[in-house]
Amino acid sequence: MSRLRFAISKINSILSTAPLIESSLEFVVPLLSQNIVNLVIIQQRNVQLGFRFFIWAMKRREYRSWFSHNLMIDTLSKSHDTLEAAWTLLEHLRSSGILIVPQAFTVLISAYQKSGMVEKAIDSFGRMQEFGSRPNTFTYNTILQILIKQKVPQLAMAVYNQMLKSDCRPDRSTFGILIHGSCKAGRIEDALRLFDEMIQKGISPNTIIYTVVLSGHCQAKQIDEAYKLYYQMKKHECVPDTVTCNALLSGFCKVGRVDEAFDFVRKEGFGLELKAYSCLIDGLFRSGRFNEACDLYTEMTKKKIDPDQVMYTIMIKGYSEAGKVTEASKFLKEMEDCGYVPDTFCYNTLIKGYCDVGILDKARSLKLEISGKGGFPDSATYTILICGLCKEGLVSEAQEIFDEMEKHGCLPTVMTFNALIDGLCNNKQVDQAHIFLFKMEMGRKPSLFLRLSQGSDPMTNSEALQTRLQQLCETGHILKAYSLLQDLASSGVMPDVITYNILIKGLCKTKNINGAFKLFIEMKARGYAPDAVTYGTLIDGYFMANRESDAFHLFDNMAKNGLAPSKAIYNTLMKHMCQKGRVWRAFTLWVDYLGSSFEGQFDEFIGEAEKHFDDGSIGEVIRCLIQMDQLKVVDRSPFVMLLIGFCQAGKVDDAVKIFRVLQEYNIDITQRSWKYLINCLCQEAKVDVATDLLFYGMEKGFTVWPSLCNKLIIYLCYQNKKEGAAEIARRLKHAGYNMDLYLYQTTRALLLNDLPQG
């Protein structure tokens, strides 16, 4: 004890008297131990002296410890004055030519973060260069962790690149921080690149990193890649834990592969606990298997596994989406009775349920209840309400909710703007919708938006932004880079392709096709790539405006711009060709789609189909097309479209041939096409075929409209085919139709022979 006291008093004496302590302290090295180092730091009332001793001690490997490090952070973070005192010491050491170790800045950065002064922490890292101190791996990891927590993964990656250029070797923690941040931000490609880079550098991933990457794959709906990684993990003798298994389980369920999730549970043989039950029940609800989800929940409660807040939220969501909002609200009450406080997400789930069933008053009252329970409505709350109001045509009230949102300082997201713009467009208020597009772009800092998007060095995409961040990091302006990202986040909500698609659709609906095309050009000029929906909407708009040549010109331009027309676009073209009675053109469009989409796989089928087409053998044409389709997934829409097209062209016999071939291959037609074909057959007095078609529809559960059925019975009676007419009446009655209400007076009279034949 006497040696300990002597050592501490000697060090304190040196610290308090010597102007240059480094050389003086060398005399006490034989007296030092790690405990003495820590005690000296604790006992210093003068923060500068304690910090100076810490800097000196950190130059010696044997005196470095986590305890000393954390002790210094706690000491520095006590007040703003202590942090300023630390900087005063650093200035003094710099002027004295004393080397400042990176640990000094590491504890400063951590102390600022602990005190909630993130910008000061980032600035401290940026100033290391001016003090002649090079960041080490631990310093880089500290700042990277802060940047990831601040949700600026782009800046974290720029700092990481700077780390590599400075020949500072990243470790497992470096990669773990960056991979986690990239996955959390949805940047799975960055995460995978980092994962590969980590392995190339000879750093083996641990269970946590494997689990993070696996979860990232699941988040990106790349479940097969996640599954491969799971087995790769086991192969490298890195044992998956419960968190890993639950992540994969959740991934299967979120993409609708619930049965595979259950198979995975059985195959791996791990017992179900609360988290696993939550994943499986959520997956069953997502797949529309409501009863199975409820049964599994019952099984869970019978095992005495109590639901937590997450489980209750899943049940509320499942019942709400099934339209059972009364039962969902009971789960909310049960949740509160169990001592859980529902969060905003939980309330939003139930609010959406009420909006979906049109009970808007209850939805609004739940919004008020959030505030009453100590929470705050978020942008999702307001967006859900805006969607619900717009769905009911209450666009003015939706705008009031939007204004209320801004007054309460709740920032609208791109989804909020899209919901309101869509509502305005559906209400034919396209000009007002356009104003919201401008408002969306300008936000709260219009000058910044204009500078970034239209200046001499515009940043119109993420690559340009990353380049700018890299430049700032290389010149040591880390804080400036961080401020740029923060300004971008609050400068306004950048519209996305969906925003433009909504407005283009709204303009097309109001027959302002020129305005829609102008917006299309503007969209491309601002760096947004039109997608298949954009082109499909404009093509449909051109057809509605009777501008067929412009529609096909736009269609041809898609390929020139590197975008292959989707099946939906081909369907749009076919639909309009059929409406014009140009069925042959519709057929060639579908053949073009099959040929371009499958790169020569079906040349033999296409050649045979074209030959039958030239011969007028429509049944054989359809048979060839179906055989092509059966090599993938049969899509009935083009065949149904052609069926209606032949009816519209007055070629009912060909339409019937199409129906017969579809029937042969067990491909059901739609109710609309069924009704259309029966009407056409009745008009051409082909009542026997129409009757067969009627019975087909009844077997499929189609609704038999009175006008259609009465017309067919009357035609049969006038053709002296009363047995067929009576059979229709008998089948309708057997199917539960009220014949007293269903049959017209004229029809009933014909069936009862009350009217003369003629």
C-alpha positions in Angstrom: 0.0 0.0 0.0 2.9 2.3 0.9 4.4 1.7 -2.6 1.0 2.6 -4.2 0.7 5.8 -2.2 4.2 6.8 -3.0 3.8 6.2 -6.7 0.5 8.2 -6.9 2.0 11.1 -4.8 5.1 11.2 -7.0 3.1 11.3 -10.2 0.7 13.9 -8.8 3.7 16.0 -7.9 5.2 15.8 -11.4 1.8 16.5 -13.1 1.2 19.6 -10.9 4.7 21.2 -11.2 6.6 20.2 -14.3 6.0 22.3 -17.4 7.0 19.3 -19.6 5.9 16.1 -17.8 6.9 13.5 -20.5 10.6 13.3 -19.5 9.8 13.6 -15.8 7.4 10.7 -15.8 10.0 8.4 -17.2 11.5 8.3 -13.7 8.3 6.7 -12.3 7.8 4.0 -14.9 9.2 1.3 -12.5 6.5 2.3 -10.0 3.6 2.1 -12.5 1.0 -0.6 -12.9 -2.3 -0.6 -14.8 -4.2 0.0 -11.5 -1.9 2.9 -10.6 -2.6 4.4 -14.1 -6.3 4.2 -13.6 -6.1 5.6 -10.0 -4.1 8.6 -11.2 -6.8 9.4 -13.9 -9.6 9.0 -11.3 -7.8 11.3 -8.7 -7.1 14.2 -11.0 -9.4 17.1 -10.3 -7.7 19.0 -13.0 -9.0 17.5 -16.2 -6.1 18.8 -18.3 -3.5 17.0 -16.0 -5.5 13.8 -16.0 -5.9 13.9 -19.8 -2.2 14.7 -20.2 -1.3 11.7 -18.1 -3.7 9.5 -20.1 -2.1 10.7 -23.4 1.4 9.8 -22.0 0.3 6.4 -20.7 -1.3 5.5 -24.0 2.0 5.7 -25.7 3.0 2.6 -23.8 1.3 -0.6 -24.9 1.4 -2.1 -21.4 -0.7 0.7 -19.9 -3.5 0.6 -22.5 -6.8 -0.8 -21.3 -10.5 -0.5 -21.9 -11.0 0.6 -18.3 -8.6 3.6 -18.8 -10.2 4.4 -22.1 -13.8 4.4 -20.7 -12.7 6.2 -17.5 -11.3 9.1 -19.6 -14.5 9.3 -21.6 -16.6 9.5 -18.4 -14.2 12.2 -17.1 -14.3 14.3 -20.3 -18.1 14.0 -20.8 -19.0 15.5 -17.4 -19.4 19.0 -18.8 -18.8 21.3 -21.8 -16.0 23.0 -19.8 -14.0 19.7 -19.3 -14.1 19.1 -23.1 -12.9 22.7 -23.8 -10.1 22.1 -21.3 -9.1 19.0 -23.2 -8.7 21.1 -26.4 -6.7 23.7 -24.5 -4.3 20.9 -23.5 -4.1 19.6 -27.1 -3.2 23.1 -28.4 -0.5 23.3 -25.7 1.0 19.9 -26.7 1.0 20.8 -30.4 2.8 24.0 -29.7 5.3 22.1 -27.6 6.0 19.6 -30.4 4.7 16.7 -28.4 3.3 13.7 -30.3 -0.5 13.3 -29.7 -1.6 9.7 -29.8 -4.8 8.8 -31.7 -6.4 7.5 -28.4 -6.6 11.1 -27.3 -9.0 11.9 -30.1 -10.8 8.6 -29.8 -11.8 9.4 -26.2 -12.8 13.0 -27.2 -15.0 11.7 -30.1 -16.6 9.2 -27.7 -17.1 11.8 -25.0 -18.8 14.2 -27.4 -21.1 11.4 -28.6 -21.9 10.5 -25.0 -22.8 14.1 -24.4 -25.1 14.2 -27.4 -22.9 16.5 -29.4 -22.6 14.5 -32.6 -21.3 17.3 -34.8 -18.6 18.1 -32.3 -17.6 14.4 -32.4 -17.4 14.4 -36.2 -15.5 17.7 -36.1 -13.0 16.2 -33.6 -12.2 13.4 -36.0 -11.8 15.9 -38.9 -9.3 18.0 -36.9 -6.9 15.1 -36.2 -4.9 15.9 -39.2 -4.1 19.5 -38.1 -2.7 18.1 -34.8 -0.5 15.7 -36.6 -2.3 12.6 -35.3 -3.2 9.8 -37.6 -6.4 7.8 -36.8 -5.8 4.2 -35.9 -8.3 1.3 -36.5 -10.0 1.9 -33.2 -10.5 5.6 -34.0 -11.9 4.8 -37.4 -14.3 2.3 -35.9 -15.5 4.8 -33.3 -16.3 7.4 -36.0 -17.8 4.8 -38.3 -20.1 3.7 -35.5 -21.3 7.2 -35.0 -22.0 7.8 -38.7 -24.0 4.6 -38.9 -26.0 5.5 -35.9 -26.7 8.9 -37.5 -28.0 7.0 -40.6 -25.5 8.4 -43.1 -24.1 5.2 -44.5 -22.8 7.1 -47.6 -20.5 9.2 -45.4 -19.4 6.1 -43.5 -18.4 4.4 -46.8 -16.5 7.6 -47.8 -14.6 7.5 -44.4 -13.9 3.8 -44.9 -12.4 4.5 -48.3 -10.2 7.2 -46.7 -9.2 4.6 -44.1 -7.9 2.2 -46.8 -6.0 5.0 -48.6 -4.2 5.9 -45.3 -3.0 2.3 -45.0 -4.9 1.7 -41.8 -6.0 -1.9 -41.7 -9.7 -2.5 -41.0 -10.5 -5.3 -38.5 -13.6 -7.5 -37.9 -15.3 -4.7 -36.0 -14.8 -2.3 -38.9 -16.6 -4.6 -41.3 -19.2 -5.5 -38.8 -20.2 -1.9 -38.3 -20.3 -1.1 -42.0 -22.1 -4.3 -43.0 -24.7 -3.7 -40.3 -25.2 -0.1 -41.4 -25.5 -1.0 -45.1 -28.0 -3.7 -44.5 -30.1 -1.5 -42.2 -30.1 1.2 -44.9 -31.2 -1.4 -47.5 -27.9 -1.2 -49.3 -27.4 -5.0 -49.6 -25.0 -4.7 -52.5 -22.6 -2.6 -50.4 -23.0 -5.1 -47.6 -22.2 -8.1 -49.8 -19.2 -6.3 -51.4 -17.8 -5.5 -47.9 -18.5 -9.1 -46.8 -16.4 -10.4 -49.8 -13.7 -7.9 -49.1 -13.5 -9.0 -45.5 -13.0 -12.6 -46.5 -10.4 -11.6 -49.1 -8.4 -9.8 -46.4 -8.3 -13.0 -44.4 -10.7 -11.9 -41.7 -13.2 -14.7 -40.9 -16.8 -13.5 -40.2 -18.3 -14.4 -36.8 -21.9 -15.5 -36.1 -23.0 -11.9 -35.7 -21.7 -10.7 -39.1 -23.1 -13.8 -40.9 -26.5 -13.1 -39.3 -26.4 -9.5 -40.3 -25.6 -10.4 -44.0 -28.2 -13.2 -43.9 -30.8 -10.7 -42.6 -29.8 -8.3 -45.3 -30.5 -10.9 -47.9 -33.9 -11.6 -46.4 -34.6 -7.9 -46.3 -33.9 -7.7 -50.0 -36.2 -10.8 -50.5 -33.1 -12.8 -51.6 -34.2 -15.8 -49.5 -32.4 -18.4 -51.6 -29.1 -16.5 -51.1 -29.8 -16.3 -47.4 -30.4 -20.0 -47.2 -27.1 -20.7 -49.0 -25.3 -18.4 -46.6 -26.8 -20.3 -43.7 -25.3 -23.5 -44.8 -22.0 -21.8 -45.8 -21.9 -20.6 -42.2 -22.3 -24.1 -40.8 -19.8 -25.4 -43.3 -17.2 -23.0 -41.9 -18.0 -24.2 -38.4 -19.6 -20.9 -37.4 -22.6 -22.1 -35.4 -25.9 -20.4 -36.2 -27.7 -19.1 -33.0 -31.3 -18.5 -32.3 -31.1 -15.0 -33.8 -29.7 -16.5 -37.1 -32.4 -19.1 -37.3 -35.2 -16.6 -36.6 -33.8 -14.2 -39.2 -34.0 -17.0 -41.9 -37.5 -18.0 -40.6 -38.7 -14.4 -40.9 -37.2 -14.2 -44.4 -39.1 -17.3 -45.6 -42.3 -15.9 -44.2 -42.0 -12.4 -45.6 -41.8 -13.7 -49.2 -44.8 -16.0 -48.7 -42.8 -19.3 -48.4 -44.4 -20.2 -45.1 -44.5 -24.0 -45.8 -40.7 -23.9 -46.3 -40.4 -22.0 -43.0 -42.2 -24.8 -41.2 -40.0 -27.4 -43.1 -36.9 -25.4 -41.9 -38.1 -25.6 -38.3 -38.6 -29.4 -38.6 -35.4 -30.0 -40.4 -33.2 -28.0 -38.0 -35.1 -29.4 -35.0 -35.2 -26.2 -32.9 -38.1 -25.7 -30.5 -40.4 -22.8 -31.2 -40.2 -19.8 -28.8 -41.9 -16.5 -28.9 -39.8 -14.9 -31.7 -40.3 -18.0 -33.9 -44.0 -18.0 -33.3 -44.1 -14.3 -34.2 -42.4 -15.0 -37.5 -44.6 -17.9 -38.5 -47.9 -16.3 -37.4 -47.0 -13.1 -39.3 -46.1 -15.2 -42.4 -49.4 -17.0 -42.3 -51.3 -13.7 -42.1 -49.3 -12.3 -45.0 -50.1 -15.4 -47.1 -53.9 -14.9 -46.4 -54.0 -18.1 -44.2 -56.0 -16.3 -41.5 -57.4 -19.4 -39.7 -54.0 -21.2 -39.6 -52.5 -18.1 -38.1 -55.2 -18.0 -35.4 -54.7 -21.7 -34.7 -51.0 -21.3 -34.2 -51.5 -18.3 -31.9 -53.9 -20.6 -29.8 -51.2 -23.3 -29.8 -48.7 -20.8 -28.5 -50.9 -19.6 -25.7 -51.7 -23.2 -24.7 -47.9 -23.7 -24.2 -48.0 -20.8 -21.7 -45.9 -18.6 -24.0 -47.2 -15.1 -23.3 -47.4 -12.7 -26.2 -45.2 -9.5 -26.1 -45.7 -6.2 -27.8 -44.5 -7.4 -31.2 -46.8 -10.4 -31.1 -49.8 -8.3 -30.2 -49.0 -5.9 -33.0 -48.9 -8.9 -35.5 -52.3 -10.0 -34.3 -53.7 -6.5 -34.6 -52.3 -6.2 -38.1 -53.5 -9.7 -39.1 -57.1 -9.1 -37.9 -57.2 -5.5 -39.3 -56.1 -6.6 -42.8 -58.8 -9.3 -42.7 -61.3 -6.6 -42.1 -62.0 -7.7 -38.5 -61.2 -4.4 -36.8 -63.5 -5.0 -33.8 -61.5 -8.1 -32.9 -58.2 -6.2 -33.6 -59.2 -3.5 -31.2 -59.8 -6.1 -28.5 -56.1 -7.2 -28.9 -55.1 -3.6 -28.4 -57.0 -3.5 -25.1 -55.6 -6.9 -24.0 -52.2 -5.6 -24.8 -52.7 -2.5 -22.5 -54.2 -4.7 -19.8 -51.0 -6.8 -19.8 -48.9 -3.6 -19.1 -47.6 -3.0 -22.6 -47.8 0.6 -24.0 -48.8 0.4 -27.7 -46.3 2.3 -29.9 -47.2 4.5 -32.8 -46.6 1.6 -35.3 -49.2 -0.5 -33.4 -51.7 2.3 -33.5 -51.0 2.9 -37.2 -51.8 -0.7 -38.0 -55.2 -0.4 -36.4 -55.8 3.1 -38.0 -55.1 1.6 -41.4 -57.6 -1.2 -40.6 -60.3 1.3 -39.9 -59.5 3.3 -43.0 -59.6 0.2 -45.2 -63.2 -0.6 -44.0 -64.2 3.1 -44.3 -64.7 3.8 -40.5 -62.8 7.1 -40.7 -64.1 8.7 -37.5 -62.7 5.8 -35.4 -59.4 6.1 -37.3 -59.2 9.8 -36.4 -60.0 9.2 -32.8 -57.2 6.7 -32.6 -54.8 9.3 -33.9 -55.8 11.5 -31.0 -55.4 8.6 -28.6 -51.7 8.3 -29.6 -51.0 11.7 -28.2 -53.1 10.9 -25.1 -50.9 7.9 -24.4 -47.7 10.0 -24.5 -46.8 9.2 -28.1 -46.8 11.3 -31.2 -48.4 10.6 -34.6 -45.7 10.1 -37.2 -45.6 10.6 -40.9 -47.0 7.1 -41.4 -50.1 8.0 -39.3 -50.9 11.0 -41.4 -50.1 9.2 -44.7 -52.6 6.4 -43.7 -55.3 8.9 -42.9 -54.7 10.9 -46.1 -54.9 7.6 -48.1 -58.2 6.7 -46.3 -59.8 10.1 -46.9 -58.7 10.2 -50.6 -60.1 6.7 -51.1 -63.5 7.9 -49.9 -63.2 11.0 -52.2 -62.7 13.4 -49.2 -59.7 15.1 -50.8 -60.3 18.5 -49.1 -60.2 16.8 -45.7 -57.0 15.0 -46.7 -55.4 18.3 -47.5 -56.4 19.6 -44.1 -54.7 16.6 -42.5 -51.6 17.4 -44.6 -51.6 21.0 -43.3 -52.0 19.8 -39.7 -49.1 17.4 -40.2 -46.8 20.3 -41.2 -48.0 22.5 -38.3 -47.0 19.8 -35.8 -43.5 19.6 -37.3 -44.1 16.1 -38.7 -42.2 15.9 -42.0 -44.1 14.4 -45.0 -42.4 11.6 -46.8 -42.5 10.8 -50.5 -45.3 8.3 -49.7 -47.3 11.1 -48.1 -47.0 13.3 -51.1 -47.8 10.4 -53.5 -50.9 9.6 -51.5 -52.2 13.2 -51.7 -51.2 13.7 -55.3 -52.9 10.4 -56.3 -56.1 11.5 -54.5 -56.1 14.9 -56.2 -55.6 13.3 -59.6 -58.4 10.8 -59.0 -60.5 13.8 -58.1 -59.5 15.5 -61.4 -57.6 18.2 -59.6 -54.5 17.7 -61.6 -53.3 21.3 -61.5 -53.5 21.2 -57.6 -51.6 17.9 -57.7 -48.9 19.6 -59.8 -48.5 22.3 -57.2 -47.8 19.6 -54.6 -45.1 18.2 -56.8 -43.3 21.6 -56.8 -43.9 21.9 -53.0 -42.4 18.4 -52.6 -39.3 19.4 -54.5 -38.7 22.8 -52.9 -39.3 21.7 -49.3 -37.9 24.0 -46.6 -34.7 24.9 -48.4 -35.5 25.7 -52.0 -32.1 27.4 -52.6 -30.3 24.2 -51.6 -32.4 22.1 -53.8 -31.8 24.4 -56.8 -28.1 24.5 -56.1 -27.8 20.7 -55.8 -30.0 19.8 -58.8 -29.4 22.6 -61.3 -26.0 24.2 -60.4 -22.7 24.0 -62.3 -21.9 20.7 -60.5 -25.4 19.1 -60.1 -26.0 16.1 -57.9 -28.8 14.3 -59.6 -28.0 10.7 -58.4 -26.3 8.8 -55.6 -23.1 8.3 -57.5 -22.6 12.1 -57.8 -23.3 12.5 -54.1 -20.8 9.8 -53.1 -18.1 11.5 -55.2 -18.8 14.8 -53.5 -18.6 13.1 -50.0 -15.3 11.4 -51.0 -13.8 14.7 -52.0 -14.8 16.3 -48.7 -13.4 13.4 -46.7 -10.1 13.5 -48.5 -9.6 17.1 -47.7 -10.5 16.5 -44.0 -13.9 18.2 -44.2 -15.8 15.4 -42.5 -18.2 17.7 -40.7 -19.0 19.6 -43.9 -19.8 16.3 -45.6 -22.1 15.4 -42.6 -23.8 18.8 -42.8 -24.4 18.3 -46.5 -26.2 15.0 -45.9 -28.3 16.5 -43.0 -29.2 19.5 -45.2 -30.2 17.1 -48.0 -32.4 15.2 -45.6 -34.3 18.3 -44.6 -34.2 20.3 -47.9 -37.3 18.7 -49.3 -38.7 15.3 -50.3 -37.4 14.3 -53.6 -40.1 12.9 -55.9 -39.7 9.4 -57.1 -40.8 7.6 -60.3 -44.1 6.7 -58.6 -44.8 10.4 -58.1 -44.4 11.2 -61.7 -46.3 8.1 -62.8 -49.3 9.2 -60.6 -49.3 12.7 -62.2 -48.9 11.3 -65.7 -51.8 9.0 -65.2 -53.9 11.9 -63.8 -53.1 14.0 -66.9 -54.0 11.2 -69.2 -57.3 10.6 -67.4 -58.2 14.3 -68.0 -57.2 13.8 -71.7 -54.3 16.2 -71.3 -52.0 13.9 -73.1 -49.7 16.8 -74.2 -49.2 17.8 -70.5 -48.5 14.1 -69.6 -45.8 13.9 -72.3 -44.3 17.2 -71.2 -44.1 15.8 -67.6 -42.5 12.7 -69.1 -39.8 14.8 -70.7 -39.3 16.8 -67.5 -38.9 13.6 -65.5 -36.1 12.4 -67.7 -34.4 15.8 -67.7 -34.2 15.7 -63.9 -32.5 12.3 -63.9 -35.4 10.0 -63.2 -35.5 6.9 -65.5 -39.1 6.2 -66.7 -40.1 2.6 -65.9 -42.6 0.2 -67.7 -45.5 1.8 -65.7 -44.6 5.2 -67.1 -44.5 4.0 -70.7 -47.6 1.9 -70.3 -49.6 4.8 -68.8 -48.6 7.1 -71.6 -49.3 4.5 -74.3 -52.7 3.9 -72.9 -53.2 7.7 -72.8 -52.3 8.1 -76.4 -54.8 5.4 -77.4 -57.6 7.1 -75.3 -56.8 10.3 -77.2 -57.0 8.3 -80.5 -53.4 8.9 -81.3 -52.4 5.4 -82.2 -49.2 6.4 -84.2 -47.8 8.3 -81.2 -48.6 5.2 -78.9 -46.6 2.9 -81.2 -43.8 5.4 -81.6 -43.4 5.5 -77.8 -43.6 1.7 -77.8 -40.8 1.5 -80.3 -38.7 4.0 -78.3 -38.7 1.8 -75.3 -36.3 -0.7 -76.8 -34.1 2.2 -78.0 -33.8 3.5 -74.4 -32.8 0.0 -73.2 -36.2 -0.9 -71.6 -37.9 -4.0 -72.7 -41.7 -3.6 -73.0 -43.4 -5.5 -70.2 -46.3 -8.0 -70.6 -48.7 -5.3 -69.3 -47.7 -3.0 -72.1 -48.2 -5.7 -74.7 -51.6 -6.4 -73.1 -52.5 -2.7 -73.4 -51.6 -2.6 -77.1 -53.6 -5.8 -77.7 -56.6 -4.5 -75.8 -56.8 -1.4 -78.0 -56.2 -3.4 -81.2 -59.0 -5.7 -80.3 -61.4 -2.8 -79.5 -60.7 -1.6 -83.0 -61.5 -5.0 -84.4 -57.9 -5.5 -85.5 -57.5 -9.0 -84.0 -54.7 -10.1 -86.4 -52.6 -7.1 -85.2 -53.3 -8.1 -81.6 -52.2 -11.7 -82.4 -48.9 -10.6 -83.9 -48.1 -8.4 -80.9 -48.5 -11.4 -78.6 -46.3 -13.5 -80.8 -43.7 -10.6 -80.8 -43.8 -10.6 -77.0 -43.2 -14.3 -76.7 -40.4 -14.2 -79.3 -38.6 -11.2 -77.7 -39.0 -12.4 -74.1 -37.7 -16.0 -74.5 -34.9 -15.4 -77.0 -35.6 -17.9 -79.7 -36.8 -20.7 -77.3 -40.1 -20.8 -79.1 -39.2 -20.2 -82.8 -40.6 -23.6 -83.8 -43.9 -22.9 -82.0 -44.1 -19.4 -83.4 -43.5 -20.5 -86.9 -46.2 -23.2 -86.6 -48.7 -20.6 -85.1 -48.0 -18.2 -87.9 -48.7 -20.9 -90.5 -52.0 -21.8 -88.9 -52.8 -18.1 -88.6 -52.3 -17.6 -92.4 -54.6 -20.6 -93.0 -57.3 -19.1 -90.7 -57.1 -22.0 -88.3 -57.6 -20.0 -85.1 -58.1 -23.0 -82.9 -54.7 -24.4 -83.9 -53.1 -20.9 -83.4 -54.4 -20.8 -79.8 -53.3 -24.4 -79.2 -49.7 -23.5 -80.3 -49.7 -20.4 -78.1 -50.9 -22.3 -75.0 -48.3 -25.0 -75.6 -45.7 -22.2 -75.5 -47.2 -20.8 -72.4 -47.2 -24.2 -70.7 -43.5 -24.3 -70.8 -43.6 -21.5 -68.2 -46.7 -20.2 -66.4 -50.0 -20.0 -68.4 -51.3 -16.5 -68.5 -55.0 -16.4 -69.7 -55.2 -12.6 -70.2 -53.9 -12.5 -73.9 -56.2 -15.4 -74.8 -59.2 -13.8 -73.2 -58.4 -10.5 -74.9 -58.2 -12.3 -78.3 -61.6 -14.0 -77.5 -63.2 -10.6 -76.9 -61.4 -9.1 -79.9 -62.9 -11.7 -82.3 -66.3 -11.0 -80.8 -65.9 -7.3 -81.4 -64.7 -8.0 -84.9 -67.9 -10.0 -85.5 -66.1 -13.3 -85.8 -68.0 -15.2 -83.1 -67.2 -18.7 -84.4 -63.5 -17.9 -84.0 -64.1 -16.7 -80.5 -65.9 -20.0 -79.7 -62.9 -21.9 -81.1 -60.7 -20.0 -78.7 -63.0 -20.8 -75.8 -63.0 -24.6 -76.7 -59.2 -24.8 -76.9 -58.9 -22.9 -73.5 -61.5 -25.4 -72.1 -59.5 -28.3 -73.4 -56.4 -27.1 -71.5 -58.4 -26.3 -68.3 -57.8 -22.5 -68.6 -60.8 -20.6 -67.3 -62.0 -17.5 -69.1 -63.1 -14.4 -67.1 -66.7 -13.6 -66.1 -66.6 -10.5 -68.4 -65.5 -12.5 -71.4 -68.0 -15.2 -70.6 -70.9 -12.7 -70.5 -69.7 -11.0 -73.7 -69.5 -14.2 -75.7 -73.0 -15.4 -74.6 -74.4 -12.0 -75.7 -72.7 -12.2 -79.1 -74.0 -15.8 -79.6 -77.5 -14.8 -78.7 -77.4 -11.9 -81.3 -76.4 -14.4 -83.9 -79.1 -16.9 -82.7 -76.6 -19.5 -81.8 -78.5 -20.4 -78.7 -77.3 -24.0 -78.2 -73.7 -22.9 -77.9 -74.8 -20.0 -75.7 -76.7 -22.5 -73.4 -73.6 -24.7 -73.0 -71.5 -21.6 -72.2 -74.1 -20.5 -69.6 -73.9 -23.9 -67.8 -70.1 -23.7 -67.9 -70.2 -20.3 -66.2 -72.7 -21.6 -63.5 -70.3 -24.5 -62.7 -67.5 -22.0 -62.3 -69.6 -19.9 -59.9 -70.1 -16.9 -62.2 -73.0 -14.6 -61.4 -75.8 -15.0 -63.9 -77.2 -11.6 -64.7 -81.0 -11.5 -65.2 -80.8 -9.6 -68.5 -78.4 -12.1 -70.0 -80.3 -15.2 -68.8 -83.8 -13.9 -69.7 -82.6 -13.0 -73.2 -81.3 -16.5 -73.7 -84.5 -18.2 -72.4 -86.6 -16.0 -74.7 -84.4 -16.9 -77.8 -84.7 -20.6 -77.0 -88.5 -20.4 -76.6 -88.9 -18.6 -79.9 -86.8 -21.3 -81.6 -89.1 -24.0 -80.1 -86.3 -25.2 -77.8 -88.4 -25.0 -74.6 -86.7 -28.0 -73.1 -83.4 -26.1 -73.1 -85.1 -23.0 -71.7 -86.8 -25.1 -68.9 -83.4 -26.7 -68.1 -81.9 -23.3 -67.6 -84.7 -22.3 -65.2 -84.3 -25.6 -63.3 -80.6 -25.1 -62.9 -81.0 -21.5 -61.8 -83.5 -22.6 -59.1 -81.3 -25.3 -58.0 -78.4 -22.8 -57.7 -80.5 -20.7 -55.3 -81.9 -18.0 -57.5 -85.4 -16.7 -56.6 -87.2 -17.4 -59.9 -90.2 -15.3 -58.9 -87.9 -12.2 -58.8 -85.4 -13.4 -61.4 -87.6 -14.1 -64.5 -89.2 -11.3 -66.4 -93.0 -11.5 -66.9 -92.5 -12.1 -70.7 -90.0 -14.9 -70.0 -92.3 -16.6 -67.4 -95.2 -16.4 -69.8 -93.2 -18.0 -72.6 -92.2 -20.9 -70.3 -95.8 -21.4 -69.3 -97.1 -21.4 -72.9 -99.2 -18.3 -72.1 -98.0 -16.6 -75.3 -98.6 -17.7 -78.9 -95.6 -18.9 -80.8 -94.2 -16.7 -83.4 
